[in-house]
């Protein structure tokens, strides 16, 4: 029977060891502050200060009207360039869009012809290119229609579509980015902290001290899980309250306590994974490389970055064995949609089963490692 006293005191030792590691402390602080802010603001959901240039070969009232329709903050102030500067400007990356208005554009339009406007796009800037092309087309169509007919064309559909945006009425991507980064950061740090704690003891020789003490492998492992897990969960809770709700003003729909309970189940599984990987790796660099092989699939395939429904079916089935898959589903349901325990209990059950399996596998490996060292 594991001794709670031993588990508690060994956990306190782990916390003191972490407090004396400035790089780990910096990583924890950055992941739950700076990284959250960057994820929420780095990729704005709308066009912002996009560089656009115009080649006005018509110099008419209509061409001037089209040019003046592009203004900050979506676009920088319009820049007029000669036709010969289009290719050099795009090659140098000075402009994302270059709009070429041909000669006699206004006269041809009034005469009933169908003149063409050329839009040159730097497609290496994928997000701006995809969003901006459609936006520019709408602006030009609206300005031309208003100029020709005196009002913007409005086609009344036979079926009226009433849109109701739930959970994110303004479709602000920053909400999703910040909350998803907390979930990703919690998974990543729990693996790294638990594994690094074991590697650090082995490199410093303190693991030999534990071997001569009246403690068992399960007590050592449980102490690392509760101490490192507590650090990650408290950090995530503070970040959710101070950074997300306070600084970024992002509303949280559900219970923060329920989210932290889901985090606790996930942390048991991920810290067990970290300890298992630390028993396989022989040094901190090896553990870092091994962590990359595990963390990247967990982050990309768990549903936090891309909906699981968009993935191949066999990938969806494989990732059901990952605790982060169920944690992402539960976390998004709680934080975004205000889900209660009656909605996410299946995810809680799955995380509990996975955590128990991972814990037993890691414990078995840890016992073998300890016996070899003894």
Beta strands, then each sheet from edge to edge (+ up, - down):
strand 1: 52-56
strand 2: 79-80
strand 3: 97-101
strand 4: 118-121
sheet 1: 2+ 1+ 3+ 4-
end
